[in-house]
Amino acid sequence: MALPLLRFFKNGNRNLKALAESYVPSTLCQLLTIEGLERSSTDTMISVLEALTAISYYEPIAVQVVEMNVGRDLISIINNSKDFRSYVVSLAIEAMWNLIEVGG
């Protein structure tokens, strides 16, 4: 992996630092729980997964999200999908990959 990307994982930028100090990561994780998914539309799920994927490039956020057991919810999304080639499954896999790669 390239050194600048590793530096970005560790240092982030000012927006990611601000998000790490906010309730955004925990809110996104709550929306991905089974109860949250039952009340949300596919468009909402896509938006939540895209946001989670984008913010999980910053290690402090990735660690927070991993500690909230969002991996379980991502696996549930993948497992309960009717079409494995859907965009939602692709986003869930990408988010899971980011959490593994950045958050450990």
N, C-alpha and C positions, 0 to 999 in steps of 0.2 A: 504494500500500500504506500502511496506517495506521502512524503513528509508533510506537505502543506495540508493534505486531508487529515492526517493525524493531528496536526496542530489545530485544525478547525474543530475536530471532535473534542479536543481538550479545552480550547479557549472560546469557541463559539464566536458570536458577535453580540453587539449590544442588545439586539432584539431577543435573541435566544437567552441571554442572561436575564433580561426582564421577565421573560416567560417562565424561567426556572424559579423565579421568586414569586410567581403568581399562583392562582388556583387553576390555571388552564390545564396543566398536565393531569391533575386529579379529576377535574371535571370531564376531560376526554375519557379517562379510564372509567369513570362512573357511567358514562354514556355507552361504553362498550360492554357493560355487564349484561347478563341475560335479561334482566328486568328492563334495562335501558333499550336493548335491541328490540324487545317485544313492542315497545311503544313508539319506535322510530321507523321512518320510511327508509327505503333503499337509498334515496338521495341523501338523507341525514347520515346514514351509515358510511356512505362514500366520503362525505365531507369530514366526518370524524376520523376515518382512517387516513385520509390525505393529510389532515392536520397532524395526527399522531406520527405519521411517517416523516413529515417535514421537521417537527421539533425533536425527534429522537436522534438526530444527527449530533446533538450536543450531549456529551457524556453525563453531566449532572442530571439532565432531564431523563435520559435513557435509564439511569440508575433509579431515579424516582419511579419511573413507570414500571420497571422490572420489579421493584419492591412492592408495587400495588397488584402484582400477579396478573397483569394484563395479558401475558402470554397464554394463560388458560382461556381467556375470552377470545383471543385471536384464533386459537386452535378450534374453539367452539364454532366460530364463524366459518372457518374452513370446513370443518366436519359437517355442519348443518346445511351447507350450500348444495343446491340441487344441480348446479352446473359448475364443475371444477375449473372451467375456463372463463368464468365470469370476472368482471373487473373487480368486484368486491373481494374475491378470493385472491386475485393478484395483489391488491392493496394490502390485504391481511398478511400475505407471505412477505411482501416488501417491508412492512412494519416489523414483522417478527425478525427478519434478517437484520434490519437496522438495530434492533434491541440486542440481538446476539452479538453483532459485530462491535457495536459501540459500548453497550452496557455490560457485556460480559456474561 
